[in-house]
Amino acid sequence: VLENLNPMHCNITSLVPDTMPVATVPILILMCFLFLIWNHEETSSVPGPGYCMGIGPLISHGRFLWMGVGNACNYYNKTYGDFVRVWISGEETFIISK
């Protein structure tokens, strides 16, 4: 009896059920589905940088901090046109110029 209770003689793989690999497939599919839903964004009719899980607003805001408002506006106007949607301080902002 003492030999069976000794952790050195216990096989850890016998404690994990055989259904474990079968259960991981639906969990991975569910996680991928939830990731796609979380990453989905409604496409806007206004051009501008993409949202891309929140990375787009960080890049947009960083560009305004790094280049300044005037140069960043000129950059976005050259890249996307006269009417552009960007993010400044986490808020959607529209740049209208001609």
VEXPA-577984 format. One record per residue: residue number from 1; residue in three letters; x, y, z of N, C-alpha, C in turn. Coordinates in nm, 4 decimals, padded with zeros to 6 digits. Layout:
// VEXPA-577984
[NUM; 'ALA'; [X; Y; Z]; [X; Y; Z]; [X; Y; Z]],
...
This chain:
// VEXPA-577984
[1; 'VAL'; [00.0836; -00.1193; 00.0000]; [00.0000; 00.0000; 00.0000]; [00.0879; 00.1254; 00.0000]],
[2; 'LEU'; [00.1952; 00.1236; 00.0774]; [00.2821; 00.2418; 00.0834]; [00.3520; 00.2671; -00.0493]],
[3; 'GLU'; [00.3801; 00.1624; -00.1248]; [00.4429; 00.1819; -00.2555]; [00.3498; 00.2531; -00.3516]],
[4; 'ASN'; [00.2214; 00.2251; -00.3450]; [00.1246; 00.2905; -00.4338]; [00.1060; 00.4374; -00.3982]],
[5; 'LEU'; [00.1240; 00.4734; -00.2734]; [00.1080; 00.6129; -00.2308]; [00.2337; 00.6962; -00.2542]],
[6; 'ASN'; [00.3450; 00.6317; -00.2808]; [00.4700; 00.7017; -00.3051]; [00.4610; 00.7761; -00.4391]],
[7; 'PRO'; [00.4822; 00.9090; -00.4410]; [00.4694; 00.9848; -00.5660]; [00.5744; 00.9488; -00.6700]],
[8; 'MET'; [00.6850; 00.8883; -00.6308]; [00.7871; 00.8505; -00.7270]; [00.7422; 00.7328; -00.8135]],
[9; 'HIS'; [00.6529; 00.6518; -00.7616]; [00.6053; 00.5353; -00.8353]; [00.4773; 00.5658; -00.9128]],
[10; 'CYS'; [00.4216; 00.6824; -00.8933]; [00.2947; 00.7183; -00.9584]; [00.3232; 00.7688; -01.0997]],
[11; 'ASN'; [00.2543; 00.7151; -01.1972]; [00.2690; 00.7586; -01.3357]; [00.1717; 00.8733; -01.3608]],
[12; 'ILE'; [00.2232; 00.9904; -01.3906]; [00.1383; 01.1089; -01.4066]; [00.0463; 01.0966; -01.5273]],
[13; 'THR'; [00.0887; 01.0245; -01.6302]; [00.0031; 01.0128; -01.7484]; [-00.1203; 00.9285; -01.7217]],
[14; 'SER'; [-00.1161; 00.8458; -01.6206]; [-00.2355; 00.7674; -01.5888]; [-00.3411; 00.8533; -01.5207]],
[15; 'LEU'; [-00.3012; 00.9677; -01.4665]; [-00.3978; 01.0559; -01.4018]; [-00.4757; 01.1401; -01.5025]],
[16; 'VAL'; [-00.4195; 01.1655; -01.6182]; [-00.4858; 01.2451; -01.7212]; [-00.5719; 01.1520; -01.8057]],
[17; 'PRO'; [-00.6984; 01.1823; -01.8207]; [-00.7838; 01.0926; -01.8982]; [-00.7467; 01.0929; -02.0471]],
[18; 'ASP'; [-00.7871; 00.9868; -02.1167]; [-00.7567; 00.9748; -02.2593]; [-00.8377; 01.0718; -02.3441]],
[19; 'THR'; [-00.9428; 01.1278; -02.2913]; [-01.0271; 01.2192; -02.3690]; [-00.9697; 01.3604; -02.3737]],
[20; 'MET'; [-00.8617; 01.3871; -02.3070]; [-00.8047; 01.5218; -02.3038]; [-00.7685; 01.5741; -02.4432]],
[21; 'PRO'; [-00.6981; 01.5003; -02.5281]; [-00.6687; 01.5535; -02.6621]; [-00.7962; 01.5762; -02.7446]],
[22; 'VAL'; [-00.8981; 01.4958; -02.7255]; [-01.0222; 01.5125; -02.7993]; [-01.0938; 01.6396; -02.7541]],
[23; 'ALA'; [-01.0815; 01.6750; -02.6285]; [-01.1482; 01.7940; -02.5759]; [-01.0777; 01.9227; -02.6168]],
[24; 'THR'; [-00.9501; 01.9164; -02.6500]; [-00.8785; 02.0388; -02.6843]; [-00.9174; 02.0931; -02.8214]],
[25; 'VAL'; [-00.9586; 02.0068; -02.9130]; [-00.9959; 02.0528; -03.0472]; [-01.1160; 02.1467; -03.0427]],
[26; 'PRO'; [-01.2282; 02.1117; -02.9757]; [-01.3397; 02.2079; -02.9694]; [-01.3044; 02.3362; -02.8946]],
[27; 'ILE'; [-01.2177; 02.3252; -02.7941]; [-01.1768; 02.4457; -02.7210]; [-01.0956; 02.5376; -02.8114]],
[28; 'LEU'; [-01.0054; 02.4825; -02.8907]; [-00.9279; 02.5644; -02.9846]; [-01.0166; 02.6264; -03.0908]],
[29; 'ILE'; [-01.1143; 02.5520; -03.1411]; [-01.2076; 02.6067; -03.2405]; [-01.2888; 02.7198; -03.1795]],
[30; 'LEU'; [-01.3350; 02.7020; -03.0564]; [-01.4109; 02.8067; -02.9883]; [-01.3253; 02.9309; -02.9659]],
[31; 'MET'; [-01.1991; 02.9122; -02.9270]; [-01.1106; 03.0269; -02.9060]; [-01.0851; 03.1019; -03.0361]],
[32; 'CYS'; [-01.0667; 03.0301; -03.1460]; [-01.0475; 03.0954; -03.2762]; [-01.1719; 03.1729; -03.3170]],
[33; 'PHE'; [-01.2887; 03.1139; -03.2935]; [-01.4139; 03.1815; -03.3266]; [-01.4315; 03.3089; -03.2439]],
[34; 'LEU'; [-01.4026; 03.3018; -03.1142]; [-01.4131; 03.4200; -03.0293]; [-01.3114; 03.5265; -03.0691]],
[35; 'PHE'; [-01.1915; 03.4849; -03.1098]; [-01.0901; 03.5796; -03.1561]; [-01.1370; 03.6502; -03.2830]],
[36; 'LEU'; [-01.1994; 03.5766; -03.3747]; [-01.2500; 03.6387; -03.4973]; [-01.3613; 03.7378; -03.4677]],
[37; 'ILE'; [-01.4494; 03.7039; -03.3741]; [-01.5568; 03.7967; -03.3370]; [-01.4982; 03.9209; -03.2722]],
[38; 'TRP'; [-01.4000; 03.9018; -03.1832]; [-01.3400; 04.0154; -03.1142]; [-01.2631; 04.1046; -03.2109]],
[39; 'ASN'; [-01.2011; 04.0456; -03.3113]; [-01.1207; 04.1195; -03.4069]; [-01.2060; 04.1828; -03.5174]],
[40; 'HIS'; [-01.3298; 04.1394; -03.5316]; [-01.4144; 04.1901; -03.6394]; [-01.4467; 04.3374; -03.6173]],
[41; 'GLU'; [-01.4359; 04.4123; -03.7201]; [-01.4716; 04.5542; -03.7143]; [-01.5652; 04.5841; -03.8299]],
[42; 'GLU'; [-01.6540; 04.6744; -03.8053]; [-01.7421; 04.7145; -03.9141]; [-01.6634; 04.8080; -04.0043]],
[43; 'THR'; [-01.6673; 04.7798; -04.1314]; [-01.5916; 04.8624; -04.2243]; [-01.6591; 04.9979; -04.2386]],
[44; 'SER'; [-01.5811; 05.0982; -04.2294]; [-01.6315; 05.2340; -04.2398]; [-01.6190; 05.2805; -04.3845]],
[45; 'SER'; [-01.7107; 05.3681; -04.4248]; [-01.7024; 05.4230; -04.5597]; [-01.5964; 05.5324; -04.5682]],
[46; 'VAL'; [-01.5457; 05.5763; -04.4522]; [-01.4441; 05.6801; -04.4480]; [-01.3066; 05.6126; -04.4490]],
[47; 'PRO'; [-01.2173; 05.6516; -04.5394]; [-01.0849; 05.5880; -04.5431]; [-00.9997; 05.6285; -04.4241]],
[48; 'GLY'; [-00.9049; 05.5446; -04.3940]; [-00.8129; 05.5722; -04.2843]; [-00.7452; 05.4444; -04.2413]],
[49; 'PRO'; [-00.6554; 05.4538; -04.1456]; [-00.5870; 05.3334; -04.0985]; [-00.6844; 05.2375; -04.0313]],
[50; 'GLY'; [-00.6582; 05.1080; -04.0426]; [-00.7455; 05.0075; -03.9844]; [-00.7348; 05.0012; -03.8333]],
[51; 'TYR'; [-00.8344; 04.9388; -03.7709]; [-00.8373; 04.9260; -03.6249]; [-00.7407; 04.8188; -03.5768]],
[52; 'CYS'; [-00.7465; 04.7014; -03.6344]; [-00.6528; 04.5911; -03.6105]; [-00.6262; 04.5666; -03.4621]],
[53; 'MET'; [-00.7297; 04.5283; -03.3886]; [-00.7224; 04.4937; -03.2460]; [-00.6674; 04.6074; -03.1594]],
[54; 'GLY'; [-00.6920; 04.7289; -03.1967]; [-00.6478; 04.8423; -03.1165]; [-00.5091; 04.8913; -03.1484]],
[55; 'ILE'; [-00.4401; 04.8243; -03.2398]; [-00.3052; 04.8674; -03.2751]; [-00.3110; 04.9913; -03.3643]],
[56; 'GLY'; [-00.4114; 04.9987; -03.4525]; [-00.4278; 05.1137; -03.5411]; [-00.4410; 05.2453; -03.4658]],
[57; 'PRO'; [-00.5283; 05.2515; -03.3637]; [-00.5361; 05.3759; -03.2868]; [-00.4062; 05.4120; -03.2155]],
[58; 'LEU'; [-00.3323; 05.3128; -03.1676]; [-00.2050; 05.3434; -03.1018]; [-00.1041; 05.4009; -03.2002]],
[59; 'ILE'; [-00.0987; 05.3439; -03.3194]; [-00.0064; 05.3946; -03.4213]; [-00.0482; 05.5345; -03.4660]],
[60; 'SER'; [-00.1786; 05.5540; -03.4841]; [-00.2286; 05.6843; -03.5277]; [-00.1967; 05.7918; -03.4236]],
[61; 'HIS'; [-00.2246; 05.7614; -03.2972]; [-00.1973; 05.8586; -03.1908]; [-00.0468; 05.8834; -03.1776]],
[62; 'GLY'; [00.0332; 05.7777; -03.1894]; [00.1778; 05.7936; -03.1822]; [00.2315; 05.8786; -03.2957]],
[63; 'ARG'; [00.1724; 05.8648; -03.4147]; [00.2170; 05.9463; -03.5281]; [00.1883; 06.0939; -03.5023]],
[64; 'PHE'; [00.0726; 06.1240; -03.4406]; [00.0418; 06.2642; -03.4103]; [00.1367; 06.3194; -03.3043]],
[65; 'LEU'; [00.1725; 06.2368; -03.2055]; [00.2662; 06.2835; -03.1037]; [00.4062; 06.3028; -03.1609]],
[66; 'TRP'; [00.4475; 06.2107; -03.2491]; [00.5835; 06.2127; -03.3022]; [00.6021; 06.3206; -03.4085]],
[67; 'MET'; [00.5065; 06.3301; -03.5039]; [00.5222; 06.4216; -03.6170]; [00.4623; 06.5591; -03.5918]],
[68; 'GLY'; [00.3734; 06.5699; -03.4958]; [00.3007; 06.6943; -03.4763]; [00.1717; 06.6903; -03.5565]],
[69; 'VAL'; [00.0781; 06.7750; -03.5214]; [-00.0543; 06.7721; -03.5834]; [-00.0478; 06.8059; -03.7316]],
[70; 'GLY'; [00.0248; 06.9098; -03.7683]; [00.0294; 06.9530; -03.9080]; [00.0903; 06.8486; -04.0001]],
[71; 'ASN'; [00.2067; 06.7973; -03.9641]; [00.2731; 06.6978; -04.0487]; [00.1961; 06.5666; -04.0545]],
[72; 'ALA'; [00.1371; 06.5257; -03.9421]; [00.0599; 06.4017; -03.9412]; [-00.0658; 06.4166; -04.0275]],
[73; 'CYS'; [-00.1302; 06.5316; -04.0207]; [-00.2480; 06.5552; -04.1056]; [-00.2084; 06.5520; -04.2535]],
[74; 'ASN'; [-00.0972; 06.6147; -04.2877]; [-00.0503; 06.6115; -04.4266]; [-00.0195; 06.4687; -04.4709]],
[75; 'TYR'; [00.0436; 06.3899; -04.3815]; [00.0744; 06.2506; -04.4145]; [-00.0535; 06.1716; -04.4426]],
[76; 'TYR'; [-00.1521; 06.1817; -04.3536]; [-00.2763; 06.1066; -04.3722]; [-00.3540; 06.1562; -04.4937]],
[77; 'ASN'; [-00.3495; 06.2859; -04.5223]; [-00.4182; 06.3381; -04.6403]; [-00.3518; 06.2885; -04.7693]],
[78; 'LYS'; [-00.2192; 06.2803; -04.7715]; [-00.1510; 06.2271; -04.8901]; [-00.1780; 06.0776; -04.9066]],
[79; 'THR'; [-00.1878; 06.0075; -04.7950]; [-00.2048; 05.8624; -04.8003]; [-00.3481; 05.8216; -04.8312]],
[80; 'TYR'; [-00.4485; 05.8855; -04.7665]; [-00.5869; 05.8406; -04.7761]; [-00.6816; 05.9371; -04.8465]],
[81; 'GLY'; [-00.6425; 06.0609; -04.8668]; [-00.7300; 06.1558; -04.9357]; [-00.7686; 06.2730; -04.8468]],
[82; 'ASP'; [-00.8706; 06.3488; -04.8937]; [-00.9094; 06.4726; -04.8248]; [-00.9934; 06.4500; -04.6998]],
[83; 'PHE'; [-01.0580; 06.3361; -04.6876]; [-01.1438; 06.3075; -04.5725]; [-01.0941; 06.1776; -04.5094]],
[84; 'VAL'; [-01.0338; 06.1869; -04.3890]; [-00.9651; 06.0739; -04.3275]; [-01.0167; 06.0534; -04.1855]],
[85; 'ARG'; [-01.0259; 05.9268; -04.1462]; [-01.0628; 05.8906; -04.0089]; [-00.9369; 05.8415; -03.9387]],
[86; 'VAL'; [-00.9006; 05.9035; -03.8263]; [-00.7856; 05.8626; -03.7455]; [-00.8288; 05.8598; -03.5992]],
[87; 'TRP'; [-00.7387; 05.8170; -03.5121]; [-00.7667; 05.8169; -03.3686]; [-00.6660; 05.9063; -03.2993]],
[88; 'ILE'; [-00.7172; 05.9960; -03.2177]; [-00.6328; 06.0809; -03.1351]; [-00.6806; 06.0637; -02.9917]],
[89; 'SER'; [-00.5914; 06.0225; -02.9037]; [-00.6231; 05.9936; -02.7631]; [-00.7350; 05.8908; -02.7497]],
[90; 'GLY'; [-00.7376; 05.7935; -02.8380]; [-00.8363; 05.6868; -02.8308]; [-00.9727; 05.7223; -02.8845]],
[91; 'GLU'; [-00.9902; 05.8418; -02.9359]; [-01.1197; 05.8824; -02.9903]; [-01.1093; 05.8969; -03.1408]],
[92; 'GLU'; [-01.2127; 05.8516; -03.2086]; [-01.2165; 05.8610; -03.3548]; [-01.2268; 06.0079; -03.3943]],
[93; 'THR'; [-01.1381; 06.0498; -03.4831]; [-01.1304; 06.1895; -03.5251]; [-01.1284; 06.1929; -03.6775]],
[94; 'PHE'; [-01.1988; 06.2891; -03.7344]; [-01.2030; 06.3047; -03.8791]; [-01.1205; 06.4252; -03.9189]],
[95; 'ILE'; [-01.0355; 06.4062; -04.0181]; [-00.9547; 06.5158; -04.0730]; [-01.0128; 06.5495; -04.2085]],
[96; 'ILE'; [-01.0586; 06.6730; -04.2204]; [-01.1149; 06.7202; -04.3472]; [-01.0264; 06.8314; -04.3993]],
[97; 'SER'; [-00.9741; 06.8153; -04.5194]; [-00.8877; 06.9172; -04.5763]; [-00.9038; 06.9176; -04.7272]],
[98; 'LYS'; [-00.8492; 07.0143; -04.7875]; [-00.8552; 07.0240; -04.9319]; [-00.7230; 07.0742; -04.9842]],
